[in-house]
Amino acid sequence: MTEKPVSEMSFEEAMAELETLVNKLESSQVALDDSIRLYDRGAELKRHCEAKLKAAEEKVAQITLGANGKPDGTKPVEG
């Protein structure tokens, strides 16, 4: 089975795979070389999830509230 490139994963896909990797590593039923490979993949998935969350937080921060307390538009995210 070919692993999907992390950069092509949605946040949900990356979190699901990360959870699976953690469960495998915690089971202690994985050979050392495989554990290292899984750990590296997990670190990459973690970075990807953190970047996705940061991007989402930045988008939410761009929402402006009108006088009525409801969103009245968005400003484009720069950068």
C-alpha positions in Angstrom: 0.0 0.0 0.0 1.4 3.4 -1.0 1.2 6.1 1.6 -0.5 9.3 0.4 1.8 12.3 0.5 1.2 14.3 3.6 1.0 17.5 1.7 -2.0 16.2 -0.2 -4.0 15.3 2.9 -6.8 17.1 4.5 -6.6 17.9 8.2 -9.0 15.1 9.0 -7.0 12.5 7.0 -3.8 13.5 8.6 -5.3 13.3 12.1 -6.7 9.9 11.4 -3.4 8.6 10.2 -1.6 10.1 13.1 -3.9 8.4 15.5 -3.4 5.1 13.8 0.4 5.6 14.0 0.3 6.4 17.7 -1.7 3.3 18.4 0.8 1.2 16.5 3.7 2.7 18.3 2.0 2.3 21.7 1.3 -1.4 21.0 5.0 -2.2 21.2 4.5 -4.8 18.5 6.5 -2.8 15.9 10.1 -3.5 15.0 12.6 -0.8 15.8 13.2 0.2 12.1 9.5 0.4 11.5 9.0 2.4 14.7 11.5 5.0 13.5 9.8 5.2 10.1 6.4 5.5 11.8 7.7 8.2 14.2 9.1 10.2 11.2 5.8 9.9 9.4 4.0 11.0 12.6 6.2 14.0 13.0 5.5 15.1 9.4 1.7 14.6 10.0 1.9 16.6 13.2 3.6 19.5 11.4 1.0 19.3 8.6 -1.9 19.4 11.1 -0.3 22.4 12.9 0.0 24.3 9.7 -3.6 23.6 8.7 -4.8 24.7 12.1 -2.7 27.9 11.9 -4.1 28.7 8.5 -7.7 28.1 9.7 -7.1 30.3 12.8 -5.8 33.1 10.5 -8.9 32.9 8.3 -11.2 33.1 11.4 -9.2 36.1 12.7 -10.0 37.9 9.5 -13.7 37.8 10.0 -15.0 41.1 11.1 -18.1 41.6 13.2 -20.7 44.3 12.5 -22.4 46.5 15.0 -25.0 43.7 15.5 -22.3 41.2 16.6 -22.7 39.1 13.4 -20.1 38.7 10.7 -20.6 41.3 8.1 -17.8 40.3 5.7 -14.3 39.0 5.5 -11.0 40.6 4.7 -8.7 38.6 2.4 -5.9 36.8 4.2 -2.6 38.3 3.3 0.6 36.4 3.0 
